[in-house]
Amino acid sequence: MVKKELLYEGKAKKIYTTEKEDKLVVEYKDDATAFNGKKKGQIQNKGVLNAEISTIFFELLAEKGVPTHLIEQLNEREVLVKRLEIIPVEVVMRNIAAGSLARRLGLEEGTVLKRPVLEFYYKDDDLGDPMINEYHIYARELATEEDVNVIKELSFKINDILVEFLKAKEIDLVDFKLEFGKGLDGKIYLGDEISPDTCRFWDSETKKKLDKDRFRRDLGEVEDAYQEILRRLKN
Amino acid sequence: MVKKELLYEGKAKKIYTTEKEDKLVVEYKDDATAFNGKKKGQIQNKGVLNAEISTIFFELLAEKGVPTHLIEQLNEREVLVKRLEIIPVEVVMRNIAAGSLARRLGLEEGTVLKRPVLEFYYKDDDLGDPMINEYHIYARELATEEDVNVIKELSFKINDILVEFLKAKEIDLVDFKLEFGKGLDGKIYLGDEISPDTCRFWDSETKKKLDKDRFRRDLGEVEDAYQEILRRLKN
């Protein structure tokens, strides 16, 4: 599949059109950003690592019946995907308190939540991606009630699949971000990526962080952590 | 009903026990606070005005089938209520964008929302009463799913009743806060108050603010605004 023109360049990925209207090429970059773009850097080989890690997760989810945008990995940095119209709402699923949830609820980082928590965020850089709820989504007409119900159901299902899969790899899935979009067929698919950029992964035993928090919080060994995740996923 | 001992003193009210275990006396104060207690002042006659205004709203809601804590107004500042165990979650209902919602969604103040918005806030002064969602409520065990469903249903019903009632008084109900609690019978009742302290009321024609925003934003004529609301409610 030949890339035609650059459609969009984001913080961590470039998106290209192809000769097929309904297919896009996603190229994973080594660039890393945090805090709504205020912190910038590079993580060596991140693009290559995340392309492979995300493909493993998306193939697992597809096997379990989750509709995803993934068609196939093309090469070490590039993935072919279904073109989606992205819904401007990010879903964050949480199993263990960390980051903004720990601050919001006054919980110590590491507190296991009694039930998984789903949060919606409005994808809007100028507003700082604020947390919103379903009623905000309807009032702003960001998605219909029917779409939100499908997204919620898929998000909890994805959480169950990933928690179980990662548990066997001795990884705690602390929290992660999902994005959904509509295909040309009008159906909802999981889009974007699932990687150490978009998840918090902790070693189940030592609780060592194996994700982008190592970059956000200047903990060092960032590439090693991404490598370690890939190594465990392939075992 | 004779007041026994001071059970609790809040920013705008004092709560007293009575000789009956299941009944409390609420005394409305003239004290006004804003911004989580950072701004403090007094609004002359506020206690008297809010006691009467809130009683009018609670009697209206009771007539329409909403279970409330109100038993009767005892005198100009005091109201007799059912004792509730307050659920530590505030509900904010919104019909028109203002305040934090306008900021959160990047909407101009005064934008009429396509659908009413319900928001939950965690009643915790130390955390600054953060916005939360249903899943946070369940994870923190602040209320059960059954209770949350009752609270949501009552909140939308209350909004419908108040919007219609106030429309006839040429008042726009922009947004308002509700608190719920459980009676000794285990049922959910509407508690707290409904007044210009807890609602945004705008004149339908001129959009003049007739509520605590006059105090928050130093707009002057604060007591006049509360008086005007009471005058219209009694007409």
Interface residues (C-beta under 8 A of the other chain):
Chain A: L101 R104 L105 G106 L113 K114 R115 P116 V117 L118 E119 F120 Y122 D124 D126 L127 P130 M131 I132 N133 Y135 H136 Y138 A139 R140 E141
Chain B: L101 R104 L105 G106 L113 K114 R115 P116 V117 L118 E119 F120 Y122 D124 D126 L127 P130 M131 I132 N133 Y135 H136 Y138 A139 R140 E141
